[in-house]
Structure formats: structure tokens, C-alpha cells
Amino acid sequence: MPLLLIALTTLLGTAGAAGQTARPASQTVRQADQSSIVFVCEHGAAKSVIAAAYFNKLAAERRVPYRATFRGTSPQEALSVRAVQGLTADGVVIPQGAPTAIGEADIRSATHIFAIGCALPPAAVSSGKARDWSDVPDDKGYEAQRDAIVRHVKELLDDLQRRGK
């Protein structure tokens, strides 16, 4: 990537050619400097999306070189309307993409995999990278889910920072 483009991206954030909104520079980290966290929920549409959104926001603010994506074990077609509305109201950037099943490439490239209220595929479990956040409430609304997820995300970031990223 030419130096001028890196400088402009850093100053202005990034915007995709397909009409994506610009991202603040605080949320822009060069891809080569990132390690991958995968958050997984059953449908890949709500809890994992909330986790990826908050993780990416807080990791960028702390300058932790990790970024997260969201996956599902049985993905639905679109993101949860309630999760999108909640993240929008919170002022948090909604991760790009549609719900997608966790696959071998995700497992291989991830440094950490977190199951949020679902059972991971055997390959993810046997990878040694998987952890479970089973205490995130399933039926108490966006705010309760968000609060539990953000607590976990902050603990994870604290741990990553203690380990020297």
C-alpha cells in the first residue's frame, strides 16, 4: 500500500467502494498487524455481531492489534434487526457482512474463538482456541446481552494487553 494512501486512510478512516460509511481513524488498523478473534452464536446475527462490534471498537481505542469477526453455527439470512438498532443507538460501527457459518478457514486463522450460547463444531473445540461465554442472557433483550458481552470483551482485552498483545 503506498505511503500516501496509508496516511490518507489513517487521517480519514476507510470507506469501501460499495457505499460503506467511513470509519474513524481510531478503528482503522492495517490488516497485516492484526490477529483474529472469532465470535460465534447460533444464528451469527445478534450476540456474535454485538461482540465483534464492541471488540473492534474497544481494541482500536486501546490500540490492541486484534480484530474480530462474527460467525454462526446455523446462520440466518440477515443480521438481527434488534442488534443493529441497539448498536446504532449506541453509536457503534456495525460489522460488515451477513451471517456466515464458522468454517475451517476461520478456525485455522483465529487466535481465539468464543462460543456465545451455542455449541461449536468439533474442529473449533479441538483447536485449543475455543472458550465459552455461556452466561450471556438469551431472552432478556439487547441491553442485557450487550452488558454481559461488553464485560467479557473488556476482560479479554485486559488479558490480551497483560500478555503483551
Buried (B, 14 or more C-beta within 10 A) or exposed (E): EEEEEEEEBBEEBBEEEEEEEEBEBEBBBEEEEBBBBBBBBBBBBBBBBBBBBBBBBBBBEBEBBBBBBBBBBEBBEEBBEBBBEBBEEBEBBBBEEEBEEBEEEBBEEBEBBBBBBBEBBEBBBEBEBBEBBEEBBEEEEBEEBBEBBBEBBBEBBEEBEEEEB
